[in-house]
Amino acid sequence: MSGAELPLWAAWLVVALAVVGAAFSLTGALGLIRLRTFYERVHAPTLGATLGMALILISSMLLLSLLEGRLVLRDALIGVFLTVSTPVTLLLL
């Protein structure tokens, strides 16, 4: 599986989605460090991680769909599990 079959516009879109998703996740992690109260610290990472995770998964689904030539939705299952497990983690904290 080499990147030679991937069009240039698709490669740029995949990279842009992954980098923006990583930036949102980093922002949430920095919010965990910088904010003062417990509820502020819990709120910032969940928002950043959720949007960051969604953008990274969209990037992954787009890349795999273009490389395999069909719609690949198995990464959406990862998103479902992460979305369901985030409130459970909050309750455990």
C-alpha positions in Angstrom: 0.0 0.0 0.0 2.0 3.0 -1.3 0.9 6.6 -1.6 1.4 6.5 -5.4 -2.3 5.6 -6.1 -3.6 8.5 -3.9 -4.4 11.8 -5.8 -2.5 14.8 -4.5 -5.7 16.7 -3.5 -6.8 13.6 -1.4 -3.4 13.4 0.3 -3.6 17.1 1.3 -7.1 16.7 2.6 -6.2 13.6 4.6 -3.2 15.4 6.1 -5.1 18.6 6.8 -7.9 16.7 8.6 -5.4 14.7 10.7 -3.4 17.7 11.7 -6.4 19.8 12.6 -7.8 16.8 14.6 -4.5 16.5 16.4 -4.4 20.2 17.1 -7.9 20.0 18.7 -6.8 17.1 20.9 -3.7 19.0 21.9 -5.8 22.0 22.9 -8.0 19.8 25.1 -4.9 18.4 26.7 -3.5 21.8 27.4 -6.9 22.8 28.9 -6.5 19.9 31.3 -3.2 21.3 32.5 -4.1 25.0 32.5 -7.6 25.2 34.0 -8.2 25.5 37.7 -11.3 23.6 38.9 -12.1 20.0 38.5 -15.1 20.5 36.3 -13.2 22.9 34.0 -10.4 20.4 33.8 -12.8 17.6 32.8 -14.8 19.7 30.3 -11.9 20.9 28.1 -10.3 17.5 27.2 -13.7 15.9 26.4 -14.6 18.6 23.9 -11.1 18.7 22.3 -10.8 15.0 22.3 -14.2 14.4 20.8 -13.7 16.8 17.9 -10.1 15.8 17.4 -11.1 12.1 17.4 -13.9 12.8 14.9 -11.6 14.6 12.5 -8.8 12.0 12.7 -11.3 9.2 12.1 -12.8 11.0 9.1 -9.3 11.4 7.8 -8.6 7.7 8.2 -11.9 6.7 6.6 -11.2 8.9 3.6 -7.7 7.5 3.2 -8.8 3.9 3.4 -11.8 4.5 1.2 -9.7 6.0 -1.5 -7.0 3.4 -1.3 -9.4 0.4 -1.3 -11.7 1.9 -3.9 -14.9 1.3 -1.8 -16.5 3.0 1.2 -14.7 1.9 4.5 -16.8 2.5 7.6 -15.0 0.2 10.1 -13.3 3.2 11.7 -16.7 4.6 12.5 -17.0 1.8 15.0 -13.9 3.1 16.8 -15.6 6.5 17.0 -18.7 5.0 18.5 -16.7 3.2 21.2 -14.7 6.3 22.0 -17.9 8.4 22.2 -19.6 6.0 24.5 -16.6 5.5 26.7 -15.9 9.2 27.3 -18.8 9.9 29.7 -18.0 6.6 31.5 -14.4 7.9 32.1 -15.8 11.2 33.3 -18.0 9.4 35.9 -15.0 7.3 37.1 -13.1 10.5 37.7 
